[in-house]
Amino acid sequence: MRHERRTTEGILILIPSFIVLGFAQIKLILWLGLILFSIASSIVINVINSFASKYGLESEKGTILGTFRSLQALARAIGPLIASFAYWSIGEQTTYVFGGLLLLCPVFILINVHQRFKRMRLMPTILVSEVKDD
């Protein structure tokens, strides 16, 4: 469960970095926001890729990771397009604050996944050999 915790921490660092970038009026604040953003994104991207590689059978790993990487590329193409429309429509501060707050959605999803994994570990496992036919 270290993956979920590190991803959550990285996303929680991304939120203030967005807000700092949105309100930066001087170079020092801009640099602070960029440093926070780069640290957080380096954590999140690597941990999420590692987390995705844990799913599926060995024969499915290539398909899973290929699909995951394709979705990441699609998000990198569509995300800036949507953000630039928002930036020019509603302003930079509102766009960055809204973008930062939207990052709470994956945090809640990760918390939910973490709780489900905990419940799955607590559930008793029944081996096929233990099941008796009546």
C-alpha positions in Angstrom: 0.0 0.0 0.0 3.0 2.2 -0.2 2.1 3.1 -3.8 -1.2 4.6 -2.8 0.3 6.6 0.1 3.1 8.0 -2.1 0.7 8.8 -4.9 -1.6 10.5 -2.5 1.3 12.5 -1.0 2.5 13.5 -4.5 -1.0 14.7 -5.5 -1.4 16.5 -2.2 1.9 18.4 -3.1 0.5 19.1 -6.5 -2.5 20.9 -5.2 -0.6 23.8 -3.4 1.8 23.9 -6.3 -1.1 24.7 -8.7 -2.4 27.4 -6.3 1.1 28.9 -5.8 1.6 29.0 -9.6 -1.8 30.6 -10.1 -1.0 33.5 -7.7 2.7 34.0 -8.4 3.4 37.6 -9.0 7.2 37.5 -8.6 9.8 35.1 -9.9 10.6 33.7 -6.5 7.0 32.5 -6.0 6.9 31.2 -9.5 10.0 29.2 -8.9 8.6 27.9 -5.6 5.5 26.7 -7.4 7.5 25.1 -10.2 9.8 23.3 -7.8 6.8 21.9 -5.9 5.2 20.9 -9.2 8.3 19.1 -10.5 8.8 17.2 -7.2 5.2 16.2 -7.0 4.8 15.2 -10.6 8.0 13.1 -10.5 6.6 11.2 -7.6 3.1 10.7 -9.0 4.1 9.7 -12.5 6.6 7.0 -11.5 4.6 5.6 -8.7 1.4 5.4 -10.8 3.3 3.6 -13.6 4.8 1.2 -11.0 1.3 0.7 -9.5 -0.2 -0.1 -12.9 2.5 -2.7 -13.6 1.2 -4.7 -10.6 -2.1 -5.5 -12.2 -3.1 -8.3 -14.5 -1.6 -11.6 -15.4 2.0 -11.9 -16.8 0.5 -12.4 -20.3 -1.5 -9.2 -20.0 1.2 -6.8 -18.7 2.1 -5.4 -22.1 -1.6 -4.7 -23.0 -2.3 -3.1 -19.6 0.8 -0.9 -19.6 0.4 0.0 -23.3 -3.2 1.0 -22.7 -2.2 2.9 -19.6 0.6 4.8 -21.4 -1.8 5.6 -24.3 -4.3 7.1 -21.8 -1.5 9.1 -20.3 -0.6 10.5 -23.7 -4.2 11.3 -24.4 -4.5 13.2 -21.1 -1.3 15.1 -21.9 -2.8 16.1 -25.2 -6.3 17.0 -24.0 -5.4 18.4 -20.6 -3.4 21.5 -21.9 -6.1 22.2 -24.5 -8.8 22.3 -21.9 -6.6 24.2 -19.5 -5.7 26.8 -22.1 -9.4 27.4 -22.9 -10.1 27.8 -19.2 -7.1 30.1 -18.8 -8.2 32.5 -21.4 -11.9 32.3 -20.5 -11.9 32.5 -16.7 -8.4 33.7 -15.9 -5.2 32.2 -14.6 -5.9 32.2 -10.9 -9.3 30.6 -11.2 -8.0 28.0 -13.6 -5.1 27.0 -11.4 -7.2 26.9 -8.2 -9.9 24.9 -10.0 -7.3 22.5 -11.4 -5.7 22.1 -8.0 -9.1 21.3 -6.4 -9.9 18.8 -9.2 -6.8 16.9 -8.0 -8.8 16.0 -4.9 -10.8 13.6 -7.0 -7.9 11.1 -7.5 -7.0 11.5 -3.8 -10.5 10.3 -2.8 -10.3 7.5 -5.4 -7.0 6.3 -4.0 -8.3 6.4 -0.4 -11.3 4.3 -1.6 -9.0 1.8 -3.4 -6.8 1.6 -0.2 -9.8 0.8 1.9 -11.0 -1.9 -0.5 -7.6 -3.5 -0.5 -7.7 -3.5 3.3 -11.1 -5.2 3.3 -10.0 -7.8 0.7 -7.0 -8.8 3.0 -9.3 -9.2 5.9 -11.7 -11.4 4.0 -11.1 -15.1 4.5 -9.9 -17.0 1.5 -11.5 -20.3 0.7 -9.4 -22.8 -1.2 -11.1 -24.9 -3.8 -9.8 -28.1 -2.1 -11.7 -27.0 1.1 -15.0 -26.8 -0.6 -17.0 -30.0 -0.1 -19.8 -31.2 -2.3 -23.0 -32.2 -0.4 
